[in-house]
Amino acid sequence: MHRTRLSGGPYGIVRTVTDDAQASGGMVTAGPRGGQRVTVIRDRAVRAAGVRWRGVVAYDWAFADDSGSHVQRSFVLLDDGVQINQPVLFPRQQQGWWYCDLVSVVDEGQVVHVDDMWIDFIVGPPDHPYRVLDLDEYAEALSNGRLTQAEAAQGLRRAQRFLDRRLNRRHDTARTWPDFPPDAVELLLTTDLPQDWSMFET
């Protein structure tokens, strides 16, 4: 992979492309058969090329911290309004665990806007309980007007629907999650994706 560092942006890395992508003007053929190339706008801060397939949008993007630069793959579950990833910075004993964000999704077809909505879930192995995080931040967003009452109610309904559909086992004693991660995500985990992203200038 060829990595190009440009000035600007809060994370230093602005754009990363594969050698093949450079040779073809930044475009690559990637994703599963039948996948649609899309652009993801993440938290109004990152623009990334991704692939839509079977109700999931997958994309790679980069960030940097004191330990160096990192490439992270994220998956937007469009029907759930939840974005999931296996954080590259999770400690060794939690590698392979999932971090799930409740998000707002505006799907314009070729462009998908994704914005964080505070409530998060950490999902490990099926024999380990999942965790719900940042309900206090959600309440604060409602209190200070960053969320309307209607938006807050709709977000809570989606959070509960995600838990019931994907994680809550009810009376099932099997040590598996009912539907997590979705089959499409399992395939997209190892699929070559477009390596093209940038940070919006601040």
C-alpha positions as CSV (number, residue, x, y, z in Angstrom):
1,M,0.0,0.0,0.0
2,H,1.2,3.5,-0.8
3,R,0.3,6.1,1.8
4,T,0.2,9.8,1.0
5,R,0.3,12.3,3.9
6,L,-1.1,15.7,3.2
7,S,-1.2,18.8,5.4
8,G,-4.4,19.8,7.2
9,G,-7.1,17.8,9.1
10,P,-7.0,17.0,12.8
11,Y,-5.5,13.6,12.4
12,G,-2.6,14.3,10.0
13,I,-3.5,11.5,7.6
14,V,-5.8,12.9,5.0
15,R,-5.8,10.4,2.2
16,T,-4.6,6.9,1.7
17,V,-4.8,4.9,-1.6
18,T,-3.5,1.6,-2.8
19,D,-0.8,1.5,-5.5
20,D,-3.5,0.1,-7.9
21,A,-5.8,2.9,-7.1
22,Q,-3.1,5.5,-7.8
23,A,-2.5,3.9,-11.2
24,S,-6.2,4.1,-12.0
25,G,-6.7,7.7,-10.8
26,G,-7.9,6.8,-7.3
27,M,-10.6,4.3,-8.3
28,V,-10.5,0.6,-7.4
29,T,-12.7,-2.3,-8.1
30,A,-13.5,-3.6,-4.7
31,G,-16.2,-5.3,-2.7
32,P,-18.4,-8.4,-3.2
33,R,-20.2,-9.1,-6.5
34,G,-23.2,-6.9,-6.7
35,G,-21.8,-4.4,-4.3
36,Q,-22.4,-0.7,-5.0
37,R,-19.7,1.9,-4.6
38,V,-20.8,4.7,-2.2
39,T,-19.3,7.7,-0.4
40,V,-19.7,7.8,3.4
41,I,-19.7,11.1,5.3
42,R,-18.8,10.2,8.9
43,D,-19.6,12.7,11.7
44,R,-19.2,15.6,9.2
45,A,-15.5,15.1,9.6
46,V,-14.4,12.1,7.3
47,R,-15.3,11.4,3.7
48,A,-14.6,7.8,2.7
49,A,-15.2,5.5,-0.2
50,G,-17.2,2.4,0.7
51,V,-19.3,-0.4,-0.6
52,R,-23.0,-1.1,0.0
53,W,-24.0,-4.8,0.1
54,R,-27.0,-6.5,1.5
55,G,-28.1,-3.7,3.8
56,V,-24.6,-2.9,5.0
57,V,-22.2,-0.1,4.1
58,A,-18.5,-1.0,4.7
59,Y,-15.7,1.5,4.5
60,D,-12.1,2.0,5.7
61,W,-10.7,5.2,7.1
62,A,-7.6,6.3,9.1
63,F,-6.7,8.2,12.2
64,A,-3.5,8.8,14.1
65,D,-2.6,9.1,17.8
66,D,0.6,9.1,19.8
67,S,1.2,5.5,18.9
68,G,1.1,6.1,15.1
69,S,-1.4,5.9,12.3
70,H,-4.2,3.3,12.2
71,V,-6.7,2.1,9.6
72,Q,-10.1,1.2,10.9
73,R,-12.9,-0.7,9.0
74,S,-16.5,0.3,9.9
75,F,-19.8,-1.1,9.0
76,V,-23.1,0.7,8.9
77,L,-26.2,-1.5,9.4
78,L,-28.6,0.6,7.5
79,D,-31.8,-1.0,8.8
80,D,-30.7,-0.8,12.4
81,G,-29.2,2.7,12.3
82,V,-26.1,1.3,14.1
83,Q,-22.4,1.5,13.1
84,I,-20.1,-1.3,14.2
85,N,-16.4,-1.9,14.1
86,Q,-13.7,-4.0,15.8
87,P,-11.5,-1.2,17.2
88,V,-7.9,-1.5,16.3
89,L,-7.0,0.1,19.6
90,F,-8.8,-2.3,21.8
91,P,-6.4,-4.0,24.2
92,R,-5.0,-7.4,23.2
93,Q,-7.5,-9.4,25.3
94,Q,-10.4,-7.6,23.6
95,Q,-9.2,-7.9,20.0
96,G,-12.1,-9.1,17.9
97,W,-14.7,-7.5,20.1
98,W,-17.2,-5.1,18.6
99,Y,-17.9,-1.5,19.4
100,C,-21.4,-0.4,18.2
101,D,-22.6,3.1,17.9
102,L,-26.2,4.3,17.6
103,V,-26.1,6.6,14.6
104,S,-28.4,8.7,12.5
105,V,-28.3,7.7,8.8
106,V,-29.2,9.9,5.9
107,D,-29.1,7.6,2.8
108,E,-28.9,9.6,-0.4
109,G,-28.1,6.6,-2.6
110,Q,-24.5,7.2,-3.7
111,V,-23.8,9.2,-0.5
112,V,-24.5,8.0,3.0
113,H,-24.3,10.4,5.9
114,V,-23.6,8.8,9.3
115,D,-23.6,10.8,12.6
116,D,-23.0,9.5,16.1
117,M,-25.9,9.5,18.5
118,W,-24.0,8.9,21.8
119,I,-25.4,5.5,22.9
120,D,-22.8,2.7,22.4
121,F,-22.6,-1.0,23.0
122,I,-19.6,-3.2,23.5
123,V,-20.1,-6.8,22.3
124,G,-17.6,-9.5,23.1
125,P,-17.9,-13.3,22.9
126,P,-21.5,-14.7,23.3
127,D,-20.7,-16.0,26.8
128,H,-19.7,-12.5,27.9
129,P,-22.5,-9.9,28.6
130,Y,-22.7,-6.9,26.3
131,R,-22.3,-3.4,27.8
132,V,-24.4,-0.3,27.2
133,L,-22.6,3.0,27.4
134,D,-23.1,6.7,27.4
135,L,-26.8,6.9,28.3
136,D,-25.8,9.9,30.4
137,E,-24.5,11.7,27.3
138,Y,-27.7,10.9,25.5
139,A,-29.7,12.4,28.3
140,E,-27.5,15.5,28.3
141,A,-28.0,15.9,24.5
142,L,-31.7,15.8,25.1
143,S,-31.5,18.3,28.0
144,N,-29.4,20.8,26.2
145,G,-31.4,20.7,22.9
146,R,-29.0,18.8,20.7
147,L,-31.7,16.2,20.4
148,T,-35.4,16.9,20.1
149,Q,-37.9,14.8,22.1
150,A,-38.9,13.1,18.8
151,E,-35.3,12.3,17.9
152,A,-34.6,11.0,21.3
153,A,-37.7,8.8,21.4
154,Q,-36.9,7.4,17.9
155,G,-33.3,6.8,18.9
156,L,-34.3,4.8,22.0
157,R,-36.7,2.7,19.9
158,R,-33.9,1.9,17.4
159,A,-31.5,1.0,20.2
160,Q,-34.0,-1.4,21.7
161,R,-34.8,-2.9,18.3
162,F,-31.1,-3.5,17.7
163,L,-30.7,-5.2,21.0
164,D,-33.7,-7.4,20.5
165,R,-32.9,-8.3,17.0
166,R,-29.1,-8.9,17.3
167,L,-28.2,-9.6,20.9
168,N,-31.0,-10.4,23.4
169,R,-31.4,-14.2,23.7
170,R,-34.7,-14.0,25.7
171,H,-35.3,-17.7,26.7
172,D,-32.7,-19.2,24.4
173,T,-29.9,-20.8,26.3
174,A,-27.6,-21.3,23.3
175,R,-24.3,-19.5,23.8
176,T,-24.5,-17.6,20.5
177,W,-25.8,-14.1,19.6
178,P,-29.1,-14.4,17.7
179,D,-27.9,-12.4,14.7
180,F,-24.6,-10.7,15.4
181,P,-22.5,-9.8,13.5
182,P,-24.8,-10.1,10.4
183,D,-23.7,-12.5,7.7
184,A,-22.9,-9.6,5.3
185,V,-20.5,-8.1,7.8
186,E,-18.7,-11.4,8.3
187,L,-18.0,-11.5,4.5
188,L,-17.1,-7.8,4.3
189,L,-14.6,-8.2,7.1
190,T,-12.1,-9.8,4.7
191,T,-13.2,-8.1,1.4
192,D,-10.9,-5.7,-0.3
193,L,-12.5,-2.2,0.0
194,P,-11.6,1.1,-1.7
195,Q,-8.7,2.7,0.1
196,D,-9.7,6.3,-0.4
197,W,-10.6,8.7,2.4
198,S,-10.0,12.3,3.5
199,M,-10.6,14.6,6.4
200,F,-12.6,17.7,6.0
201,E,-10.5,20.8,6.6
202,T,-11.1,22.6,9.9
